[in-house]
Amino acid sequence: VHGAADDDLKSLGADEIVDTDSQAYADLKDIDAILNLVRGTDFEKLYTMMKPGGIIVSLTGIPDNAESNGKNIKLIAQGTATNTEHLDKLRELVEQGAVKPVIAATFQLEQVSEAFQKLESGGKTGKVVLKIA
């Protein structure tokens, strides 16, 4: 995690937060599961941290040469193709409180320039939302 607020992530269910900017995360060991959100991640480092039989889910893809060094680590590249049925189900989950979107800031469509400035400034937890109606 790059500069995220620990309390925000723990409230979403994380057991441990690793700030890869300030912590030697490669020293961690015996991890059951990793959710990778960072493009360009060194998967070789991740493998050394994992328990045999662990799982890595990557939202940024998996390198073609990804091998788990004999640890039987399951690699999953997660991508999402949206359709109306999926979006309706997601809306239901949000309305039920089962999924809690994290919103860093909301802007009107006329404020698109400010919204992009917020995105580019970094240091935010959550999504930047543009209202079009």
VOBA-1610 file (N, C-alpha, C; in pm, whole numbers, padded with zeros to 5 digits, always signed):
BEGIN
Val+00085-00117+00000Val+00000+00000+00000Val+00089+00123+00000His+00058+00218-00083His+00136+00341-00090His+00063+00452-00017Gly+00105+00481+00107Gly+00054+00597+00180Gly-00092+00591+00219Ala-00153+00475+00223Ala-00294+00467+00259Ala-00311+00475+00410Ala-00430+00512+00451Ala-00460+00522+00594Ala-00492+00384+00649Asp-00414+00340+00749Asp-00431+00207+00807Asp-00573+00184+00858Asp-00629+00281+00928Asp-00762+00264+00986Asp-00866+00238+00878Asp-00854+00308+00764Asp-00949+00287+00654Asp-00941+00144+00603Leu-00820+00095+00583Leu-00804-00040+00530Leu-00845-00147+00630Lys-00815-00126+00757Lys-00856-00222+00859Lys-01008-00226+00871Ser-01074-00113+00853Ser-01220-00111+00859Ser-01281-00189+00743Leu-01202-00208+00636Leu-01248-00286+00522Leu-01214-00434+00537Gly-01144-00471+00646Gly-01119-00612+00673Gly-00975-00657+00664Ala-00880-00568+00637Ala-00740-00609+00628Ala-00686-00642+00766Asp-00611-00752+00776Asp-00547-00791+00902Asp-00419-00714+00925Glu-00342-00696+00820Glu-00215-00626+00831Glu-00197-00537+00709Ile-00145-00418+00732Ile-00124-00321+00625Ile+00026-00307+00604Val+00069-00315+00479Val+00211-00301+00447Val+00228-00180+00358Asp+00301-00081+00406Asp+00334+00037+00326Asp+00466+00007+00255Thr+00458-00022+00127Thr+00577-00061+00052Thr+00674+00054+00032Asp+00632+00176+00065Asp+00725+00289+00057Asp+00814+00299+00180Ser+00769+00248+00295Ser+00846+00270+00417Ser+00882+00141+00491Gln+00828+00029+00450Gln+00850-00096+00522Gln+00919-00197+00431Ala+01013-00273+00487Ala+01081-00377+00410Ala+00986-00496+00398Tyr+00890-00486+00309Tyr+00786-00588+00301Tyr+00840-00724+00258Ala+00952-00729+00193Ala+01008-00859+00152Ala+01054-00941+00272Asp+01064-00880+00391Asp+01101-00953+00513Asp+00983-01029+00572Leu+00863-01003+00525Leu+00746-01073+00576Leu+00750-01218+00530Lys+00697-01309+00611Lys+00700-01453+00579Lys+00565-01517+00613Asp+00542-01632+00552Asp+00426-01718+00583Asp+00292-01650+00561Ile+00280-01576+00453Ile+00155-01508+00419Ile+00066-01606+00343Asp-00061-01612+00380Asp-00157-01701+00315Asp-00206-01646+00181Ala-00232-01514+00177Ala-00291-01455+00057Ala-00244-01311+00041Ile-00226-01273-00086Ile-00189-01135-00120Ile-00283-01086-00229Leu-00336-00967-00210Leu-00412-00897-00314Leu-00319-00790-00367Asn-00271-00808-00489Asn-00176-00715-00550Asn-00250-00612-00634Leu-00228-00484-00600Leu-00292-00374-00673Leu-00190-00285-00741Val-00062-00323-00736Val+00044-00235-00783Val+00106-00291-00911Arg+00093-00217-01019Arg+00154-00257-01146Arg+00305-00256-01131Gly+00370-00354-01191Gly+00516-00362-01186Gly+00568-00432-01061Thr+00482-00500-00989Thr+00522-00571-00868Thr+00623-00680-00902Asp+00723-00698-00818Asp+00822-00804-00833Asp+00763-00932-00773Phe+00710-01019-00858Phe+00647-01141-00811Phe+00747-01234-00744Glu+00872-01230-00783Glu+00973-01314-00717Glu+00980-01283-00568Lys+00969-01153-00532Lys+00967-01114-00391Lys+00842-01167-00322Leu+00729-01159-00392Leu+00605-01208-00333Leu+00615-01357-00300Tyr+00673-01435-00391Tyr+00683-01579-00369Tyr+00761-01611-00242Thr+00866-01535-00213Thr+00947-01564-00094Thr+00870-01536+00034Met+00765-01457+00026Met+00685-01420+00142Met+00573-01520+00169Met+00537-01600+00069Met+00417-01683+00076Met+00439-01816+00146Lys+00332-01865+00210Lys+00327-02003+00259Lys+00308-02094+00137Pro+00360-02216+00142Pro+00327-02311+00035Pro+00175-02327+00026Gly+00123-02328-00097Gly-00020-02341-00118Gly-00097-02210-00106Gly-00025-02098-00091Gly-00092-01967-00079Gly-00151-01922-00211Ile-00209-01803-00208Ile-00273-01750-00328Ile-00238-01603-00345Ile-00210-01565-00469Ile-00188-01424-00505Ile-00293-01388-00608Val-00372-01287-00577Val-00469-01232-00672Val-00415-01098-00716Ser-00398-01080-00846Ser-00343-00956-00898Ser-00443-00887-00989Leu-00472-00762-00958Leu-00561-00683-01043Leu-00486-00615-01156Thr-00354-00631-01159Thr-00273-00567-01262Thr-00209-00669-01355Gly-00254-00793-01350Gly-00199-00896-01437Gly-00088-00974-01370Ile-00049-01081-01437Ile+00057-01169-01390Ile+00160-01180-01501Pro+00288-01167-01467Pro+00390-01176-01571Pro+00387-01312-01641Asp+00423-01312-01769Asp+00424-01437-01845Asp+00517-01541-01784Asn+00624-01497-01722Asn+00723-01589-01667Asn+00697-01622-01520Ala+00575-01597-01471Ala+00545-01617-01330Ala+00550-01766-01294Glu+00638-01800-01204Glu+00647-01934-01149Glu+00660-01922-00998Ser+00601-02015-00927Ser+00594-02002-00781Ser+00709-02070-00708Asn+00816-02101-00776Asn+00935-02158-00711Asn+00905-02283-00630Gly+00817-02369-00683Gly+00788-02495-00617Gly+00702-02486-00493Lys+00645-02371-00464Lys+00563-02354-00343Lys+00416-02382-00368Asn+00380-02421-00490Asn+00241-02450-00522Asn+00151-02330-00491Ile+00196-02213-00530Ile+00121-02089-00508Ile+00025-02070-00625Lys-00099-02044-00594Lys-00200-02020-00697Lys-00196-01873-00736Leu-00187-01848-00866Leu-00184-01711-00919Leu-00314-01685-00995Ile-00379-01576-00962Ile-00504-01540-01030Ile-00492-01396-01078Ala-00514-01377-01206Ala-00523-01242-01262Ala-00672-01208-01268Gln-00712-01110-01191Gln-00852-01074-01183Gln-00881-00956-01273Gly-00975-00973-01361Gly-01024-00864-01446Gly-01175-00869-01444Thr-01238-00762-01479Thr-01383-00759-01473Thr-01439-00703-01603Ala-01529-00781-01661Ala-01605-00732-01776Ala-01743-00694-01721Thr-01780-00569-01735Thr-01906-00524-01678Thr-02021-00545-01775Asn-02135-00574-01718Asn-02258-00581-01794Asn-02371-00538-01700Thr-02489-00521-01751Thr-02600-00470-01671Thr-02631-00561-01553Glu-02627-00691-01574Glu-02657-00786-01465Glu-02556-00770-01351His-02428-00760-01385His-02324-00743-01282His-02341-00610-01208Leu-02368-00504-01283Leu-02385-00373-01220Leu-02508-00369-01130Asp-02616-00436-01171Asp-02736-00443-01087Asp-02706-00517-00957Lys-02632-00628-00965Lys-02596-00704-00845Lys-02506-00620-00754Leu-02412-00550-00812Leu-02324-00464-00734Leu-02405-00355-00664Arg-02499-00293-00736Arg-02585-00191-00676Arg-02661-00248-00557Glu-02717-00369-00572Glu-02789-00434-00463Glu-02698-00454-00342Leu-02577-00500-00365Leu-02483-00523-00255Leu-02447-00392-00183Val-02432-00284-00260Val-02404-00154-00199Val-02525-00109-00117Glu-02645-00122-00172Glu-02766-00081-00102Glu-02787-00162+00026Gln-02747-00289+00027Gln-02760-00376+00144Gln-02649-00351+00247Gly-02547-00276+00208Gly-02436-00250+00298Gly-02331-00359+00298Ala-02344-00459+00211Ala-02246-00568+00204Ala-02118-00522+00136Val-02128-00426+00047Val-02012-00365-00018Val-02016-00217+00016Lys-01904-00167+00066Lys-01898-00027+00107Lys-01793+00045+00022Pro-01837+00114-00082Pro-01740+00187-00163Pro-01674+00297-00081Val-01546+00316-00106Val-01471+00420-00037Val-01453+00535-00136Ile-01508+00649-00103Ile-01505+00765-00191Ile-01415+00872-00129Ala-01311+00909-00201Ala-01219+01013-00153Ala-01277+01152-00175Ala-01343+01171-00290Ala-01397+01303-00322Ala-01502+01289-00432Thr-01596+01381-00433Thr-01701+01385-00535Thr-01700+01522-00600Phe-01710+01523-00734Phe-01708+01648-00810Phe-01824+01648-00909Gln-01873+01768-00940Gln-01970+01785-01047Gln-01895+01774-01181Leu-01967+01742-01286Leu-01905+01727-01418Leu-01827+01852-01459Glu-01879+01969-01423Glu-01811+02094-01458Glu-01675+02106-01387Gln-01653+02025-01285Gln-01529+02031-01208Gln-01431+01919-01249Val-01442+01874-01372Val-01359+01762-01416Val-01209+01791-01401Ser-01170+01916-01423Ser-01029+01953-01408Ser-00983+01934-01264Glu-01065+01977-01168Glu-01031+01959-01028Glu-01027+01811-00989Ala-01119+01733-01048Ala-01121+01589-01021Ala-00992+01523-01066Phe-00944+01559-01185Phe-00817+01503-01234Phe-00700+01549-01148Gln-00704+01671-01101Gln-00597+01718-01011Gln-00595+01634-00884Lys-00712+01601-00831Lys-00721+01517-00712Lys-00662+01379-00740Leu-00697+01323-00855Leu-00644+01192-00893Leu-00492+01193-00903Glu-00439+01293-00967Glu-00295+01301-00992Glu-00215+01337-00867Ser-00280+01397-00768Ser-00207+01440-00648Ser-00169+01322-00560Gly-00237+01208-00575Gly-00206+01091-00493Gly-00245+01114-00348Gly-00203+01020-00262Gly-00227+01035-00120Gly-00373+01027-00080Lys-00457+00968-00164Lys-00598+00957-00132Lys-00633+00812-00105Thr-00733+00792-00022Thr-00788+00660-00001Thr-00928+00662-00059Gly-00952+00581-00159Gly-01084+00575-00220Gly-01084+00629-00362Lys-01201+00628-00419Lys-01221+00668-00557Lys-01263+00814-00567Val-01232+00872-00680Val-01278+01007-00711Val-01399+00991-00803Val-01511+01053-00765Val-01637+01036-00835Val-01675+01163-00909Leu-01721+01148-01033Leu-01775+01259-01111Leu-01926+01241-01121Lys-02003+01341-01077Lys-02149+01336-01088Lys-02189+01396-01222Ile-02270+01322-01296Ile-02309+01373-01428Ile-02455+01418-01431Ala-02526+01403-01322Ala-02665+01449-01320Ala-02692+01529-01196
//
